[in-house]
Amino acid sequence: MPVYLVRMDHPDGEGWGQHVAAHVLYLRRLIQEGSLLASGPLKGTPLRSGFLIMKGANRQEIDAMIAGDPFASEGLICDLRIEEWDPLFGCLSNHATGKLPQELKSFFPS
């Protein structure tokens, strides 16, 4: 199942504080369902920003999960970036496609 990197930027103001608990509860549900692999705030950014590593059958499924987030329904995402990612190396490599680019195959002989 494809893995996606999601960055959410949030506007300053009271809305974030009013809805952060519902947002965290929603993220916990996604973790329990196996759709959210990791999440947390970004440090040193000009706006409140969070980073999520999600998996879904396709981009439309990720879009639907983001739309279900209370921050989305309350209009508290001012910038959203979603990229498909292949975690070939490291602790998330069990979620990788296993399809090495040709130029890397010599590093991992069969």
DSSP file with accessible surface (Angstrom, degrees, kcal/mol):
  #  RESIDUE AA STRUCTURE BP1 BP2  ACC     N-H-->O    O-->H-N    N-H-->O    O-->H-N    TCO  KAPPA ALPHA  PHI   PSI    X-CA   Y-CA   Z-CA
    1    1 A M              0   0  137      0, 0.0    56,-0.2     0, 0.0    57,-0.1   0.000 360.0 360.0 360.0 131.4    0.0    0.0    0.0
    2    2 A P        -     0   0   36      0, 0.0    54,-1.8     0, 0.0     2,-0.4  -0.174 360.0-139.0 -59.5 149.3    1.5    3.4   -1.0
    3    3 A V  E     -AB  55  85A   2     82,-0.8    82,-3.3    52,-0.2     2,-0.4  -0.876  17.0-162.5-109.9 141.6    2.9    5.7    1.7
    4    4 A Y  E     -AB  54  84A  10     50,-3.5    50,-2.8    -2,-0.4     2,-0.5  -0.973  14.7-142.2-128.7 140.2    2.4    9.4    1.7
    5    5 A L  E     -AB  53  83A  39     78,-3.1    78,-2.4    -2,-0.4     2,-0.5  -0.895  24.3-169.5 -97.5 128.1    4.1   12.3    3.4
    6    6 A V  E     -AB  52  82A   0     46,-2.9    46,-3.0    -2,-0.5     2,-0.5  -0.978   9.7-170.7-124.7 127.0    1.6   15.0    4.5
    7    7 A R  E     -AB  51  81A  66     74,-2.7    74,-2.4    -2,-0.5     2,-0.5  -0.983   5.8-170.7-116.7 128.4    2.5   18.4    5.7
    8    8 A M  E     -AB  50  80A   1     42,-2.6    42,-2.7    -2,-0.5     2,-0.4  -0.969   5.1-163.2-116.6 130.4   -0.3   20.6    7.2
    9    9 A D  E     -AB  49  79A  12     70,-2.8    69,-2.5    -2,-0.5    70,-1.3  -0.931  11.8-156.6-109.7 139.8    0.2   24.3    8.1
   10   10 A H  E     -A   48   0A   6     38,-3.4    38,-0.9    -2,-0.4    67,-0.2  -0.917  16.4-116.5-120.3 140.6   -2.3   25.9   10.4
   11   11 A P        -     0   0   45      0, 0.0     5,-0.2     0, 0.0     2,-0.1  -0.347  36.4-106.7 -68.4 151.6   -3.2   29.6   10.8
   12   12 A D  S    S+     0   0  114      3,-0.1     2,-0.2     4,-0.1     3,-0.1  -0.391  72.1  82.4 -70.3 157.5   -2.6   31.2   14.1
   13   13 A G  S >> S-     0   0   52      1,-0.1     4,-0.7    -2,-0.1     3,-0.5  -0.727  90.5 -62.1 134.9 178.8   -5.6   32.0   16.2
   14   14 A E  H 3> S+     0   0  153     -2,-0.2     4,-2.0     1,-0.2     5,-0.2   0.771 112.3  75.2 -70.8 -27.7   -8.0   30.4   18.7
   15   15 A G  H 3> S+     0   0   19      1,-0.2     4,-1.5     2,-0.2    -1,-0.2   0.877  90.7  55.7 -57.2 -39.4   -9.4   27.8   16.4
   16   16 A W  H X> S+     0   0   61     -3,-0.5     4,-1.3    -5,-0.2     3,-0.6   0.956 110.3  44.8 -59.0 -50.3   -6.3   25.6   16.6
   17   17 A G  H 3< S+     0   0   49     -4,-0.7     4,-0.4     1,-0.2    -1,-0.2   0.839 111.5  53.7 -63.8 -33.6   -6.5   25.4   20.4
   18   18 A Q  H 3< S+     0   0  127     -4,-2.0    -1,-0.2     1,-0.2     4,-0.2   0.774 120.5  30.3 -71.5 -26.1  -10.2   24.7   20.3
   19   19 A H  H <X S+     0   0   40     -4,-1.5     4,-2.2    -3,-0.6    -2,-0.2   0.420  88.8  95.6-117.7   2.6   -9.9   21.8   17.9
   20   20 A V  H  X S+     0   0   39     -4,-1.3     4,-2.8     1,-0.2     5,-0.2   0.879  84.8  54.0 -65.1 -35.9   -6.5   20.2   18.6
   21   21 A A  H  > S+     0   0   67     -4,-0.4     4,-2.5     2,-0.2    -1,-0.2   0.945 110.4  45.9 -63.8 -44.7   -8.0   17.6   21.0
   22   22 A A  H  > S+     0   0   43      2,-0.2     4,-2.2    -4,-0.2    -1,-0.2   0.897 112.2  52.9 -64.2 -37.2  -10.5   16.4   18.3
   23   23 A H  H  X S+     0   0   20     -4,-2.2     4,-2.6     2,-0.2    -2,-0.2   0.943 109.8  47.3 -61.9 -47.0   -7.6   16.4   15.8
   24   24 A V  H  X S+     0   0   69     -4,-2.8     4,-2.6     1,-0.2    -2,-0.2   0.912 110.9  51.3 -64.6 -40.9   -5.5   14.2   18.1
   25   25 A L  H  X S+     0   0  105     -4,-2.5     4,-1.8     2,-0.2    -1,-0.2   0.903 110.0  50.4 -62.9 -38.2   -8.4   11.8   18.7
   26   26 A Y  H  X S+     0   0   24     -4,-2.2     4,-2.2     2,-0.2    -2,-0.2   0.937 109.9  49.8 -64.4 -44.1   -8.9   11.5   15.0
   27   27 A L  H  X S+     0   0   15     -4,-2.6     4,-2.3     1,-0.2    -2,-0.2   0.908 107.2  55.0 -62.6 -39.5   -5.2   10.8   14.5
   28   28 A R  H  X S+     0   0  155     -4,-2.6     4,-2.4     1,-0.2    -1,-0.2   0.896 106.8  51.2 -59.6 -39.9   -5.3    8.1   17.2
   29   29 A R  H  X S+     0   0  122     -4,-1.8     4,-2.2     2,-0.2    -1,-0.2   0.919 108.4  50.9 -63.7 -42.1   -8.2    6.5   15.3
   30   30 A L  H  X>S+     0   0    3     -4,-2.2     5,-2.1     2,-0.2     6,-1.3   0.884 109.4  51.6 -63.6 -35.7   -6.1    6.5   12.1
   31   31 A I  H ><5S+     0   0   92     -4,-2.3     3,-1.2     4,-0.2    -2,-0.2   0.946 109.3  49.5 -63.6 -46.6   -3.2    4.9   14.0
   32   32 A Q  H 3<5S+     0   0  164     -4,-2.4    -2,-0.2     1,-0.3    -1,-0.2   0.870 110.6  50.6 -60.8 -35.4   -5.5    2.2   15.3
   33   33 A E  H 3<5S-     0   0  108     -4,-2.2    -1,-0.3    -5,-0.2    -2,-0.2   0.601 115.3-118.1 -76.9 -13.1   -6.8    1.6   11.7
   34   34 A G  T <<5S+     0   0   30     -3,-1.2    -3,-0.2    -4,-0.6    -2,-0.1   0.550  86.9 109.8  87.3   8.9   -3.2    1.3   10.4
   35   35 A S      < +     0   0   19     -5,-2.1    20,-2.7    -6,-0.2     2,-0.6   0.719  69.1  57.1 -88.9 -23.6   -3.6    4.3    8.1
   36   36 A L  E     +C   54   0A   5     -6,-1.3    18,-0.2    18,-0.2    -2,-0.2  -0.948  55.5 176.9-113.4 119.0   -1.3    6.7   10.1
   37   37 A L  E     -     0   0A  47     16,-3.1     2,-0.3    -2,-0.6    17,-0.2   0.807  68.9 -12.5 -89.4 -35.5    2.3    5.5   10.7
   38   38 A A  E     +C   53   0A  43     15,-1.3    15,-2.8     2,-0.0    -1,-0.3  -0.974  60.5 175.8-163.1 154.7    3.6    8.6   12.5
   39   39 A S  E     +C   52   0A  58     -2,-0.3    13,-0.2    13,-0.2    -3,-0.0  -0.982  12.3 136.5-160.3 153.9    2.7   12.2   13.1
   40   40 A G  E     -C   51   0A  28     11,-1.7    11,-2.8    -2,-0.3     2,-0.1  -0.932  48.7 -71.8 173.9 168.1    3.9   15.2   15.0
   41   41 A P  E     -C   50   0A  96      0, 0.0     2,-0.3     0, 0.0     9,-0.3  -0.415  41.0-124.6 -75.7 149.1    4.6   18.9   15.0
   42   42 A L        -     0   0   52      7,-2.7     7,-0.4    -2,-0.1     3,-0.4  -0.723  26.6-133.0 -86.9 145.3    7.3   20.5   13.0
   43   43 A K  S    S+     0   0  179     -2,-0.3     7,-0.0     1,-0.2     5,-0.0  -0.735  76.9  15.8-101.6 145.3    9.8   22.7   15.0
   44   44 A G  S    S+     0   0   88     -2,-0.3    -1,-0.2     1,-0.2     3,-0.0   0.755  84.2 139.7  71.5  26.0   11.0   26.1   14.0
   45   45 A T        -     0   0   38     -3,-0.4    -1,-0.2     2,-0.2     4,-0.1  -0.745  60.4-125.2-100.7 152.1    8.3   26.9   11.4
   46   46 A P  S    S+     0   0  125      0, 0.0     2,-0.3     0, 0.0    -1,-0.1   0.821  96.5  34.5 -66.6 -29.8    6.6   30.3   11.0
   47   47 A L  S    S-     0   0   58    -36,-0.0     2,-0.3   -35,-0.0    -2,-0.2  -0.782 106.2 -83.9-113.6 165.1    3.1   28.7   11.4
   48   48 A R  E     +A   10   0A 113    -38,-0.9   -38,-3.4    -2,-0.3     2,-0.4  -0.565  62.0 178.8 -64.1 127.1    1.9   25.8   13.4
   49   49 A S  E     -A    9   0A   8     -7,-0.4    -7,-2.7    -2,-0.3     2,-0.3  -0.985  17.9-166.6-138.5 146.3    2.8   22.9   11.2
   50   50 A G  E     -AC   8  41A  11    -42,-2.7   -42,-2.6    -2,-0.4     2,-0.4  -0.938   9.1-148.7-132.0 155.6    2.4   19.1   11.4
   51   51 A F  E     -AC   7  40A  74    -11,-2.8   -11,-1.7    -2,-0.3     2,-0.4  -0.981  14.5-173.2-125.7 132.2    3.9   16.2    9.5
   52   52 A L  E     -AC   6  39A   3    -46,-3.0   -46,-2.9    -2,-0.4     2,-0.6  -0.979  17.1-153.6-126.8 140.7    2.1   12.9    9.0
   53   53 A I  E     +AC   5  38A  22    -15,-2.8   -16,-3.1    -2,-0.4   -15,-1.3  -0.971  32.8 172.3-111.2 113.1    3.2    9.7    7.4
   54   54 A M  E     -AC   4  36A   1    -50,-2.8   -50,-3.5    -2,-0.6     2,-0.4  -0.830  24.0-150.8-122.9 156.3    0.1    7.9    6.1
   55   55 A K  E     +A    3   0A  52    -20,-2.7     2,-0.3    -2,-0.3   -52,-0.2  -0.985  25.7 150.0-129.1 144.1   -0.6    4.9    4.0
   56   56 A G        -     0   0    0    -54,-1.8     3,-0.1    -2,-0.4     4,-0.0  -0.978  56.9-100.2-161.1 164.0   -3.6    4.4    1.7
   57   57 A A  S    S-     0   0   53     -2,-0.3     2,-0.3   -56,-0.2    -1,-0.1   0.826  99.6 -19.4 -61.7 -31.4   -4.6    2.6   -1.4
   58   58 A N  S  > S-     0   0   66    -56,-0.1     4,-1.6   -57,-0.1     3,-0.4  -0.950  77.2 -83.0-165.0 176.2   -4.3    5.8   -3.5
   59   59 A R  H  > S+     0   0  103     -2,-0.3     4,-3.0     1,-0.2     5,-0.2   0.865 122.1  59.9 -61.8 -36.6   -4.1    9.6   -3.2
   60   60 A Q  H  > S+     0   0  128      1,-0.2     4,-2.2     2,-0.2    -1,-0.2   0.888 103.5  51.3 -61.6 -37.3   -7.9    9.8   -3.2
   61   61 A E  H  > S+     0   0   75     -3,-0.4     4,-2.1     2,-0.2    -1,-0.2   0.906 110.6  48.1 -66.5 -40.1   -8.0    7.7    0.0
   62   62 A I  H  X S+     0   0    0     -4,-1.6     4,-2.6     2,-0.2     5,-0.2   0.937 110.1  52.5 -64.4 -44.6   -5.4   10.0    1.6
   63   63 A D  H  X S+     0   0   64     -4,-3.0     4,-2.6     1,-0.2    -2,-0.2   0.905 109.2  50.4 -56.8 -41.2   -7.4   13.1    0.5
   64   64 A A  H  X S+     0   0   64     -4,-2.2     4,-1.4     2,-0.2    -1,-0.2   0.892 109.4  50.2 -66.7 -38.7  -10.5   11.5    2.2
   65   65 A M  H  < S+     0   0   17     -4,-2.1     4,-0.4     2,-0.2    -2,-0.2   0.918 111.8  47.8 -65.5 -41.7   -8.7   10.9    5.4
   66   66 A I  H >< S+     0   0    9     -4,-2.6     3,-1.6     1,-0.2     6,-0.4   0.921 108.5  54.7 -64.1 -41.6   -7.4   14.5    5.5
   67   67 A A  H 3< S+     0   0   67     -4,-2.6    -1,-0.2     1,-0.3    -2,-0.2   0.814 104.3  56.2 -62.0 -28.3  -11.0   15.8    4.7
   68   68 A G  T 3< S+     0   0   39     -4,-1.4    -1,-0.3    -3,-0.2    -2,-0.2   0.573  83.2 106.2 -80.0  -8.9  -12.2   13.8    7.8
   69   69 A D  S X> S-     0   0    2     -3,-1.6     4,-2.2    -4,-0.4     3,-1.0  -0.520  76.2-131.0 -71.4 133.5   -9.7   15.6   10.1
   70   70 A P  H 3> S+     0   0   23      0, 0.0     4,-1.9     0, 0.0     6,-0.2   0.839 108.2  60.9 -55.0 -32.0  -11.4   18.1   12.4
   71   71 A F  H 34>S+     0   0    1      2,-0.2     5,-3.5     1,-0.2     6,-0.3   0.890 107.3  45.5 -62.5 -35.9   -8.8   20.7   11.4
   72   72 A A  H X45S+     0   0   32     -3,-1.0     3,-1.8    -6,-0.4     5,-0.2   0.949 112.2  48.8 -70.4 -48.1  -10.0   20.3    7.8
   73   73 A S  H 3<5S+     0   0   87     -4,-2.2    -2,-0.2     1,-0.3    -1,-0.2   0.785 112.8  49.5 -66.3 -23.0  -13.7   20.5    8.5
   74   74 A E  T 3<5S-     0   0  103     -4,-1.9    -1,-0.3    -5,-0.3    -2,-0.2   0.347 116.1-113.7 -94.7   5.1  -13.0   23.6   10.7
   75   75 A G  T < 5S+     0   0   58     -3,-1.8    -3,-0.2    -5,-0.1    -2,-0.1   0.823  73.9 135.4  70.4  31.8  -11.0   25.3    8.0
   76   76 A L      < +     0   0   20     -5,-3.5     2,-0.5    -6,-0.2    -4,-0.2   0.056  41.6  87.2-105.6  25.0   -7.8   25.2   10.0
   77   77 A I        +     0   0   36     -6,-0.3   -67,-0.2    -5,-0.2     3,-0.1  -0.962  43.4 171.0-120.4 111.5   -5.4   24.0    7.3
   78   78 A C  S    S+     0   0   71    -69,-2.5     2,-0.3    -2,-0.5   -68,-0.2   0.651  73.5  21.7 -95.8 -16.3   -4.0   27.0    5.3
   79   79 A D  E     -B    9   0A  69    -70,-1.3   -70,-2.8     2,-0.0     2,-0.4  -0.964  65.9-177.2-149.9 135.6   -1.5   24.9    3.4
   80   80 A L  E     -B    8   0A  66     -2,-0.3     2,-0.4   -72,-0.2   -72,-0.2  -0.998   1.5-177.1-136.9 126.2   -1.5   21.2    2.6
   81   81 A R  E     -B    7   0A  97    -74,-2.4   -74,-2.7    -2,-0.4     2,-0.4  -0.996   2.6-177.3-125.9 129.2    1.2   19.2    0.8
   82   82 A I  E     +B    6   0A   9     -2,-0.4     2,-0.4   -76,-0.2   -76,-0.2  -0.995   4.9 174.7-129.1 126.2    0.9   15.5    0.0
   83   83 A E  E     -B    5   0A 127    -78,-2.4   -78,-3.1    -2,-0.4     2,-0.3  -0.995  31.5-122.8-131.8 136.8    3.6   13.5   -1.7
   84   84 A E  E     -B    4   0A 123     -2,-0.4     2,-0.3   -80,-0.2   -80,-0.3  -0.585  37.2-170.1 -74.7 141.1    3.8    9.8   -2.4
   85   85 A W  E     -B    3   0A  97    -82,-3.3   -82,-0.8    -2,-0.3    -2,-0.0  -0.974  24.1-150.4-137.9 144.7    6.9    8.3   -0.8
   86   86 A D        -     0   0   52     -2,-0.3     2,-2.5   -84,-0.1     3,-0.2  -0.890  12.5-156.2-117.4  98.2    8.7    5.0   -1.0
   87   87 A P        +     0   0    3      0, 0.0     9,-0.3     0, 0.0     8,-0.3  -0.397  27.5 162.0 -75.9  72.1   10.5    4.4    2.3
   88   88 A L        +     0   0   35     -2,-2.5     2,-0.4     7,-0.1     8,-0.1   0.792  59.0  41.8 -63.2 -30.6   13.2    2.0    0.9
   89   89 A F  S    S+     0   0  112     -3,-0.2     3,-0.4     3,-0.0     2,-0.2  -0.918  95.8  16.3-125.0 146.9   15.6    2.4    3.8
   90   90 A G  S >  S-     0   0   53     -2,-0.4     3,-2.0     1,-0.2     4,-0.2  -0.478 105.9 -25.9  98.4-164.4   15.2    2.5    7.6
   91   91 A C  T 3  S+     0   0  122      1,-0.3     3,-0.3    -2,-0.2    -1,-0.2   0.635 133.9  48.6 -69.4 -14.0   12.6    1.7   10.1
   92   92 A L  T >  S+     0   0   37     -3,-0.4     3,-2.5     1,-0.2    -1,-0.3   0.312  75.9 108.0-103.9   9.5    9.7    2.2    7.7
   93   93 A S  G X   +     0   0   54     -3,-2.0     3,-1.9     1,-0.3    -1,-0.2   0.728  63.6  73.5 -64.1 -18.5   11.2    0.1    4.9
   94   94 A N  G 3  S+     0   0  125     -3,-0.3    -1,-0.3     1,-0.3    -2,-0.1   0.654  96.7  52.3 -68.2  -9.3    8.6   -2.7    5.6
   95   95 A H  G <  S+     0   0   43     -3,-2.5    -1,-0.3    -8,-0.3    -2,-0.2   0.328  90.3 110.9-101.9   4.1    6.1   -0.3    4.0
   96   96 A A  S <  S-     0   0   26     -3,-1.9   -10,-0.1    -9,-0.3    -8,-0.0  -0.321  76.5-122.6 -78.2 163.0    8.3    0.2    0.9
   97   97 A T        -     0   0   76      2,-0.1    -1,-0.1     1,-0.1     3,-0.1   0.739  35.1-133.9 -73.1 -25.0    7.5   -1.1   -2.6
   98   98 A G        +     0   0   62      1,-0.2     2,-1.0    -5,-0.1    -1,-0.1   0.488  65.8 128.4  81.3   2.2   10.7   -3.1   -2.7
   99   99 A K        -     0   0  163      0, 0.0    -1,-0.2     0, 0.0    -2,-0.1  -0.779  46.4-158.7 -95.6  95.8   11.3   -1.7   -6.2
  100  100 A L        -     0   0   39     -2,-1.0     5,-0.1    -3,-0.1     2,-0.0  -0.524  23.3-109.8 -73.0 139.6   14.8   -0.3   -6.1
  101  101 A P    >>  -     0   0   50      0, 0.0     3,-2.3     0, 0.0     4,-0.8  -0.376  34.5-110.4 -61.2 147.4   15.7    2.3   -8.8
  102  102 A Q  G >4 S+     0   0  138      1,-0.3     3,-1.0     2,-0.2     4,-0.5   0.867 116.6  58.8 -49.7 -43.8   18.2    0.8  -11.3
  103  103 A E  G 34 S+     0   0  143      1,-0.2    -1,-0.3     2,-0.1     4,-0.1   0.634 108.3  46.4 -68.2 -10.2   21.1    3.0  -10.0
  104  104 A L  G X4 S+     0   0   48     -3,-2.3     3,-1.6     1,-0.1     4,-0.5   0.565  85.3  89.6-103.9 -11.8   20.7    1.5   -6.5
  105  105 A K  G X< S+     0   0   98     -3,-1.0     3,-1.3    -4,-0.8    -2,-0.1   0.829  78.9  62.6 -60.1 -31.5   20.5   -2.2   -7.3
  106  106 A S  G 3  S+     0   0   99     -4,-0.5    -1,-0.3     1,-0.3    -2,-0.1   0.765  98.3  57.5 -67.6 -21.3   24.3   -2.7   -7.1
  107  107 A F  G <  S+     0   0  144     -3,-1.6    -1,-0.3     1,-0.2    -2,-0.2   0.651 112.5  41.3 -77.9 -18.3   24.2   -1.7   -3.4
  108  108 A F  S <  S-     0   0  100     -3,-1.3    -1,-0.2    -4,-0.5    -8,-0.1  -0.598  79.4-168.8-131.6  71.3   21.7   -4.5   -2.7
  109  109 A P              0   0  113      0, 0.0    -3,-0.1     0, 0.0    -4,-0.0  -0.332 360.0 360.0 -64.7 145.5   22.7   -7.6   -4.6
  110  110 A S              0   0  172     -5,-0.0    -5,-0.0     0, 0.0    -2,-0.0  -0.318 360.0 360.0 -71.8 360.0   20.0  -10.3   -4.6
